[in-house]
Amino acid sequence: MWKRLKLAAIGSMAVVLATTTACGKDNAAPNHSTPTPNGVTQSGAGTAMPHSLSQAGNGITNLGNDDAVLPIKMINNVKYVAANQLIQTLKFRSEWEAGAQKLLIGDNDASFELSANSKKAMKDGAEIHVGEPFVKEGDALYLPVSAIADLFQDEMSYDVSGNQLNIHPSQGAQLENEDSPDPSSDIPELAFADDPNDPFKDNTTYGTNPASLGIQLNDDLEVWASSEEKAIPVLKNININALISKGEQYEGVKYKFGTGPYPQTGKFDCSTFTQYVYGKYSVKLPRLAREQATVGNLVSRKSLRKGDLMFFYVPGRFKTNKKVGHVGIYIGGKRMLHASPEPKNGVQISNIDKAYWKKTFLRAKRVVT
């Protein structure tokens, strides 16, 4: 009885949260604004799909340190949850592709693609089929509760109870951005260090920034790996400093979640940037950060070399915080070159000798020598 009274008392506090848009975040959980399918704009974690079909009081409920409770909606006698509410709870970004009728979802790039009124989805670059279709009603997309395990069981801890989906919070404090303090990050085990035997550590090559000139190079299309190709990079000897210099030429190019090829869009997300730069040197990387994290040789955070790919999770209160969400290129001296929406919104260089990067680091991979 007390539990019912408590829930009723806070009913007015229930919040209907919205869909997000974007990919790599320079330093923290994503935060940006983008138009929704019907023109509505929301600040925060990204683009909001309108919740015109939601009923008053049926939004996400957060009770102190308790679960996030998402209401279940019955559609054709099947249990569904609103995609926008799940996305906002997990602090994902998203982008609605009206022409293709697809919803792109992810941390710093689009790890998931859900096709409206279809059982087809993409997860980490692989096609999967779920038991019930994703349903679009008005401007809202709903996903079947039965498909949550197929898609998101590695992203969160949850259970289904009656007419609600309960998402459990992760343990520990969450770092919100690059400048969030955390004394525990000062332990020596978390510190990054350069490999003293890096053959390119003392060499530097510089070039002209095409972004500053407002041009795109003619050979861009030739190095862009098609999303249909299954790229398998092989270790090869290349000039790492030249590669880094090439990447630095794109500083200032704007970031966009789930963007298409740079020659067509003039923008990058975190994984299209790394794919593009390495493609300039005939090293084909997969499209997504999570796919890129599966190739190459594993490298210790204590033995980093220029050109190593660095992978991080994007923290969230309701995430497992174990999944790759961002990728960048290590350029030596505890610095990383990457595409991100913050703080500069675009290709930039970040100092990774900070609590945020130390705590969210997952692994480094060497794909070139």
N, C-alpha and C positions, 0 to 999 in steps of 0.2 A: 504493500500500500504506500509506504513512504517513498519507494522508488518512483511509483506512478505520480505521486504528488510533486516530487522533485522535478521530474521531466516536464510536467505540466507548467510548473512555475517558471521554467526557463524556456518554454516554448516560444516566447516572443523573441528570444535571443538566437533562434535558429537562423542560420545564414545559408542562402542559396548561393553557392560559389560557382565560379565560371571557368570555362576552358582557357588554356594558356597557349602562348605562341613563342617559339624561339629555340635555339640550340645552345651552343657552348657558352658558358658563363665564365668570364675572365677569372672571377674570384669567388663566386658564391652562388647561392640559389638564384635562379633566374628572376628578372624583374623588368618587364617592359610592356609596352602597350601596342596593340595592333587591332585594326578593324575586324569585326566579326562578320559572319556571312550576311547579316542584315544591316551592317554598318555601325552596330553598337561597339563602343570602345571601352575597354577596361584597363586600368593601371594595375600593376602587380605582376603576377607570375605569367601573364601573357594574354592571349586572345580569348574572349569569352563567347561561347555560343549561347545565344539568348535562351533563357529558361522559361519561355512563355507557356510551356506546357506544365510547369511545376505548380503545385498547389501551395497556398499559403501555409507556412509552418512545416513544409516537407523538405527542407534543405538539410545540409550537413549540420550535425550537432556536435560540438566539442564541449565536454564537461571537465574542466580543470585538466588533470593529467590522464583522464580516461580516454577511451576509444573515440575515434571519429565514427559517427553513426550515419550511414547513408541509407535513405529510404529505398525500398524495392517497389518497383512499379510493375503491375501485371499487364502484359500486352499479349493478346491472343493466348491467354492461359499460360504464358511463360514469364518467368521472373527476369526483370531487367533493372539495371541501374543507369542513371544518367552519366554519360561519359564526362560531361563538364565537371560534375561533382567529384568523380574519381580523380580526374586530372588535377583539379585544384588541391585536393587532399594530399596527393603525392608530390605537389609542387613541380609537376611536369610542365613543359611547354607544348603548344600544339598549333596546328595550322589546318584550316579547312580548305581543301581544294575543291571548289565548286564544280569545275568542269569535269573532274574525274570522280566526283562524289566520294572523296576519301578524306579521312581525318588522320593527320600525321601527329604522332605523340612521341615525346622523348624528353631527355634532360637537355643535352647540348647538341643533339641531332635527332633525327626522326627514327628511333629504334622500332616504332610500331606504325603500321598503316592499317586502318580499318575501313573497309569498303561498305558504304551504306547499302541497306537492303540486299545484303549478300552474306555468305558464310566465309568469305575469303578475307584473309589478313596476312600481313607481313610482320615477322618478328625477327629482329636482329639479322635482316637480310634474307631470311628463309620464308617461303610461303607456307602457311598453315591454313587448315580449314576447321571451323568450329561447328558444333552441333546445331546451333540455332543462329539465324541471321542477325546482323547488326541492323537495327531499325531506326530510320530517320522519320521523325514526326515534326512537321513544321521546320524550325531551325535547330532542333535538338536531336542529337544522336544518342541512342541507347544501346548498351551492350548486354548480352545475356549473362546472367550470373554464372551459368554453367561454363562460360568461356573465360572467366576470370583466372581460373587455375592454369589454363593453357597459355594465357598471355602474361599474367602479372604475379604468379605465385613466387617468383624470385625477387620481386620488387617490394613485397610487403608481407606482413603477417596479418591474417584476417580469419573471420569465421562468419557464417550466415546463421542468423537467429530469427526465425519467423519472417517478418516482413522488413528486415533490415540487415544491412551488411556492416559488420563491425571491423574496423581497421585499427590494429593495435599500434601504439606508439613505439618507436625504437628507444633503446636505452642510451643514456648519456646526453651530455649537452651538445647542442647543435651550433656550429660556427656559421654565422650568417653571411659573412663577407671576408674579404682578404685581410681586413684590418681588425677582425675580431680577436681579442686577446685570449690566450689559453696557456697558462703557465706549464701545463703538462706537456706541451709541445717542445719544451726546452730539453727534454731528455736526449742524451746523445744518440740513442738508437734511431730517432726520427730525423736526424740531420741529414741533409744531402751533401754529397762530396764528389768532386771531379776525379776521374781516373788519371793519375799522374802520367800514365803511359799513353794517353790520348795523342795520336800522331798529329792532330790538327789543333792542339790546344793553343799554340802560340802564333797561329797564322790567321789572318783576316783578309777577306776580299770584300770590296764594296761595289755597289752598282747604283744606277739611277732609279728612283722610285717611280714606276709607271703610274701609280695612283695619283701622285702629285702632278703628273703631266696630263691626267685625264684621258689616258689611252689604254688600249688593250693590245697585247702582242699578237701578231698574226699567226703564230704557231700554237695558240692556246687550245684550239680545238683538237689538235693532234695529240696533245698530252692528256686530255681529259678522258679518264676511264669511264666507259659506259656502265650504267648501273646494272645492265644485263650481264656484263662480263664477270666471271669469277676470278678476281685478281689474286694471284699468288706471287708475292714478291720473293726474290732470291737475293741473298747477300752478294753484293758486288762492290768492287773498289771504285769509288767516285770521289770527287773533290768535295768534302763535307763543307768546307768554308765557302766554296762557291754555291753550294746548295743553300746554306744559311743566308748568304748574301742575296740569293734569288728570292728567298722568302721574305727577307726584310724589305725588298723593293715594294712589297704589297702592304706595308704598314699604312693604316688609314683606310684601306678598303673596307666598306661597311659589312656588318654581319647580318645574316638573316637565317632564321631557323628553317631547316629543310629545303634550303635553296637549291636551285638547279645549277648547271654548269656555269662557271664564272664568265666565259665568253658571251653567254646569253643573258645573265642576270647582273653581272658586275658586282656580285656579293659572294661571301663565303659563310659557311658555318664551320664548326671546329674541325670536322672530319673531311669536308670537301677541301679545306685549306691544306691539310697535311697530304691528302691524296694528290692535290694539284701540284704542290711544290715537289714532291718526290717523283711525280709523273714527268716533270721537266727533265729528270735524269734517268728516264726509262725504268723507274721503279714503280710498278703498279701495286697500289694499295687498294684494299676493299673500300667500299663506300662509307661504312659506318665505323665509329670509334670502337664499338664492341667487336666488330669483325677485325679491325686493325690490331686490337689487343691480342688476337689469337695467333698472329704471325711473328716471325723473327725470333731472336734469341733473348731469353729473359736476362735482365741486367739488374744488379743491386743498386739501391739508391746511394750506396757509398762508392760506386765505380762508374759514374755517369760520363759518357762521352758526347761531344757535339754530334748532333744528328739523331740521338736516341729519341724515340717516341715515349712520351710520358702520359700515363693514364690515371685519371682521378674519378672519384665518385662525386656527385653533387648532393650535398646533405639535405635531408628533410626529416621532419619529426616523425612521419609515418612511413619512412622508407627503411629498407634493410641496410642501406648504405654500404652495400657490397658490390654493386653493379657499376661497371664503367659508364661514366656519363660525360667525360670530357677528355680531349687529347690535345697535346701540344708538342712542339719540337724543342728539345733541349739545345741551348746555344752556348753553354759553358758559363762559368762564374755564377752558378745558381740563378740562371735566368732562362725563361721559356718564351718562345715565339709562338703565338696562337691566335685564333680568331674567336672573338668573344663579344657579347653585347655590352659588357661593363668592365671597367669604368669608362672606357673610351668608345665603345660601340664600334668594334672593327678589329682588324689585325693589329696586334700590339705585342709589346714585350713586358713580361711581368717578372718581378723578383719572387722566386719561390721559397726564399729563406724566411717564410712566415708560417704562423701556426696553421692557417687555413690549408695551405698546400701540403704541409707536413702531415697533417691529420687525415686529409682526404686522398692522399697518394695511395694507389693500388699496386701499380707495377710499371716498369719501364721495359721497352723492347728495342733491340738493335736490329734494324732491317737493312742497314748499309754499313760498309767498313771503309 
